[in-house]
Amino acid sequence: MLRMVIGFSASFILALLFGVLAGHFKWLKTLLNPIIIALKSIPTAALVFLFLVIIGARYAPIFIVILISFPILYEAISAGIANVPNELIEASLVDGAKWYDLAFKMRLPLSIPYILVGIASSFALSFKIEIMAEIITGDTRNGLGSAISAAQKSDPSNMVTIFAYSLIAIVFILLITIIEDIVSKSFKRKY
């Protein structure tokens, strides 16, 4: 869970930075669009093997979570920033607002529903990707993926242990989804 949270947090920070800038500057969104499409189309298993060779088994799942969740978060944030009504932007510009005031004091708060959708759709996916990366790398210690991999290697015919660990993962993802729904509903009431 810790590796997934580290990877997801790093991905969110990067997506927030690039998403705010791309939502505000159309030329940057056009420039980043091919990179985002490429990141979304790279097979996850290929990334696991690539990072396994480059940085080793221990940290590969973190970087995989970053690369898988970044495009989802980036698109949600940049879409939220870009979809702020032009009337509000023009009124703020008439009042003398600078670009950073528009970006961080108006556009970012108004795009919170989009950001929450991006978080909801990428957080549970990040958890599943982390488990899959641990299973493939097999050397990350103390994770559900490592436990599943160890159970499969110790007795390939005994699927009970593998199903038990998978059930734990399902319960975690269910809890994460419930928490996301509660947070999302509380923000919808505020906005």
C-alpha positions as CSV (number, residue, x, y, z in Angstrom):
1,M,0.0,0.0,0.0
2,L,2.9,2.4,0.8
3,R,4.5,2.0,-2.6
4,M,1.1,2.5,-4.3
5,V,0.5,5.7,-2.3
6,I,4.0,7.0,-3.0
7,G,3.5,6.4,-6.8
8,F,0.0,7.8,-6.8
9,S,1.0,10.9,-4.9
10,A,4.0,11.6,-7.2
11,S,1.7,11.0,-10.2
12,F,-0.9,13.4,-8.8
13,I,1.6,16.2,-8.1
14,L,3.0,15.9,-11.7
15,A,-0.5,15.7,-13.2
16,L,-1.6,18.8,-11.1
17,L,1.4,20.8,-12.3
18,F,1.1,19.8,-16.0
19,G,-2.7,19.7,-16.0
20,V,-3.1,23.3,-14.6
21,L,-0.5,24.6,-17.1
22,A,-2.0,22.6,-20.0
23,G,-5.5,23.7,-19.1
24,H,-4.4,27.3,-19.1
25,F,-2.1,27.3,-22.0
26,K,-3.6,25.6,-25.1
27,W,-0.2,25.3,-26.9
28,L,1.2,23.2,-24.0
29,K,-1.8,20.9,-24.1
30,T,-1.2,20.4,-27.9
31,L,2.4,19.7,-27.2
32,L,1.7,17.2,-24.4
33,N,-1.1,15.4,-26.2
34,P,1.1,12.9,-28.2
35,I,3.0,12.1,-25.0
36,I,-0.2,11.4,-23.1
37,I,-1.5,9.2,-25.9
38,A,1.8,7.3,-26.0
39,L,1.7,6.7,-22.2
40,K,-1.9,5.5,-22.4
41,S,-1.1,3.0,-25.1
42,I,2.1,1.4,-23.7
43,P,1.3,-2.1,-22.4
44,T,1.6,-2.2,-18.6
45,A,3.5,-5.5,-18.7
46,A,6.1,-4.0,-21.0
47,L,6.6,-1.2,-18.5
48,V,7.1,-3.7,-15.7
49,F,9.9,-5.4,-17.6
50,L,11.5,-2.1,-18.7
51,F,11.6,-0.7,-15.1
52,L,12.7,-4.1,-13.8
53,V,15.8,-3.8,-15.9
54,I,16.4,0.0,-15.4
55,I,15.7,0.5,-11.7
56,G,15.3,-3.0,-10.2
57,A,12.4,-5.0,-8.8
58,R,12.0,-3.0,-5.5
59,Y,11.1,0.4,-7.0
60,A,9.6,-0.7,-10.4
61,P,6.0,-0.9,-9.1
62,I,6.2,2.8,-7.9
63,F,7.2,4.0,-11.3
64,I,4.7,1.9,-13.0
65,V,1.9,3.4,-10.9
66,I,3.2,6.8,-11.8
67,L,3.1,6.2,-15.5
68,I,-0.3,4.4,-15.5
69,S,-2.1,6.9,-13.3
70,F,-0.5,10.1,-14.7
71,P,-2.4,10.3,-18.0
72,I,-5.8,9.8,-16.3
73,L,-5.1,12.4,-13.6
74,Y,-3.6,14.8,-16.2
75,E,-6.6,14.6,-18.5
76,A,-9.1,15.1,-15.7
77,I,-7.2,18.1,-14.3
78,S,-6.6,19.8,-17.7
79,A,-10.2,19.2,-18.7
80,G,-11.5,20.7,-15.5
81,I,-9.2,23.8,-15.9
82,A,-10.2,24.2,-19.6
83,N,-14.0,23.9,-18.9
84,V,-14.2,26.9,-16.6
85,P,-16.7,29.3,-18.3
86,N,-15.1,32.0,-20.4
87,E,-17.4,34.6,-18.8
88,L,-15.8,34.1,-15.4
89,I,-12.3,34.3,-17.0
90,E,-13.1,37.5,-18.9
91,A,-14.7,39.1,-15.8
92,S,-11.5,38.2,-13.7
93,L,-9.3,39.7,-16.4
94,V,-11.3,42.9,-16.4
95,D,-10.8,43.0,-12.7
96,G,-7.0,42.7,-13.2
97,A,-6.4,39.1,-12.4
98,K,-3.0,37.6,-13.4
99,W,-2.6,34.2,-15.1
100,Y,-1.6,32.5,-11.8
101,D,-4.6,34.0,-10.1
102,L,-6.8,32.6,-12.8
103,A,-5.1,29.2,-12.6
104,F,-4.9,28.7,-8.9
105,K,-7.6,30.9,-7.3
106,M,-10.4,30.4,-9.9
107,R,-9.8,27.5,-12.3
108,L,-8.4,25.0,-9.9
109,P,-11.1,25.3,-7.3
110,L,-13.8,25.2,-10.0
111,S,-12.3,22.0,-11.5
112,I,-12.4,20.0,-8.3
113,P,-15.3,17.8,-9.5
114,Y,-13.2,16.8,-12.6
115,I,-10.2,16.2,-10.3
116,L,-12.3,13.9,-8.1
117,V,-13.4,11.9,-11.0
118,G,-9.8,11.5,-12.1
119,I,-8.8,10.4,-8.6
120,A,-11.7,8.0,-8.4
121,S,-10.9,6.3,-11.7
122,S,-7.1,6.1,-11.2
123,F,-6.7,5.3,-7.5
124,A,-8.3,1.8,-7.6
125,L,-6.5,1.1,-10.9
126,S,-3.2,2.1,-9.3
127,F,-3.8,-0.4,-6.5
128,K,-4.5,-3.2,-9.1
129,I,-1.4,-2.2,-11.2
130,E,0.8,-2.2,-8.0
131,I,-0.3,-5.7,-7.2
132,M,0.3,-6.9,-10.8
133,A,3.7,-5.3,-10.9
134,E,4.6,-7.0,-7.6
135,I,3.5,-10.3,-9.0
136,I,5.7,-9.9,-12.1
137,T,8.7,-8.5,-10.3
138,G,8.4,-10.9,-7.4
139,D,11.0,-9.1,-5.3
140,T,9.2,-6.2,-3.6
141,R,8.6,-7.7,-0.2
142,N,5.5,-7.2,2.1
143,G,2.9,-6.6,-0.6
144,L,-0.2,-8.5,-1.7
145,G,1.4,-9.1,-5.1
146,S,4.5,-10.5,-3.5
147,A,2.3,-12.7,-1.3
148,I,0.4,-14.0,-4.3
149,S,3.6,-14.6,-6.2
150,A,5.2,-16.5,-3.3
151,A,2.0,-18.6,-2.8
152,Q,2.0,-19.6,-6.5
153,K,5.7,-20.5,-6.4
154,S,5.5,-22.5,-3.2
155,D,2.5,-24.7,-4.3
156,P,1.1,-24.0,-7.8
157,S,-1.8,-26.4,-7.4
158,N,-3.0,-24.7,-4.1
159,M,-5.2,-21.9,-5.4
160,V,-6.9,-21.3,-2.0
161,T,-4.1,-19.0,-0.8
162,I,-4.0,-17.1,-4.0
163,F,-7.8,-16.6,-3.9
164,A,-7.5,-15.5,-0.2
165,Y,-5.0,-12.8,-1.1
166,S,-7.1,-11.8,-4.1
167,L,-10.1,-11.4,-1.8
168,I,-8.0,-9.2,0.5
169,A,-7.2,-7.0,-2.6
170,I,-10.9,-6.9,-3.6
171,V,-11.9,-5.8,-0.1
172,F,-9.2,-3.0,-0.1
173,I,-10.4,-1.8,-3.5
174,L,-14.0,-1.9,-2.3
175,L,-13.1,0.2,0.7
176,I,-11.2,2.6,-1.4
177,T,-14.2,3.0,-3.8
178,I,-16.5,3.6,-0.9
179,I,-14.3,6.3,0.6
180,E,-13.9,7.9,-2.8
181,D,-17.7,8.0,-3.2
182,I,-18.2,9.6,0.2
183,V,-15.6,12.2,-0.5
184,S,-17.0,12.9,-4.0
185,K,-20.5,13.3,-2.6
186,S,-19.3,15.7,0.1
187,F,-17.6,17.9,-2.6
188,K,-20.7,17.8,-4.8
189,R,-22.7,19.2,-2.0
190,K,-20.2,22.0,-1.5
191,Y,-20.0,22.9,-5.2
